[in-house]
Amino acid sequence: MGRLTSITRRQEEVLLLIAAGATNSQIHRRLGIAETTVENHIKELKYRLWVESRAFLAIVGYLHLMNSSVLGEEEAVLAGADTEES
């Protein structure tokens, strides 16, 4: 997971929300950013983490969450991802 050190905090938030199953629309509302910004973060995450699909991003995000030694902040990001309307 060494490549995760190259992502920004905002990209990490997007990654964790993807791992929680959030759509781009849900992410943009949750984080208060434009949907095109979410799309740009996803493109950059795919490039930086060397993955080709959103499904692989979700796996990487899930593994990052499971391996994190400080879960409190990540869990705060994920809180409400399931409750956002589709």
Secondary structure, 3 states (H helix, E strand, C coil): CHHHHHCCHHHHHHHHHHHCCCCHHHHHHHHCCCHHHHHHHHHHHHHHHCCCCHHHHHHHHHHHHHHCCCHHHHHHHHCCCCCCCC
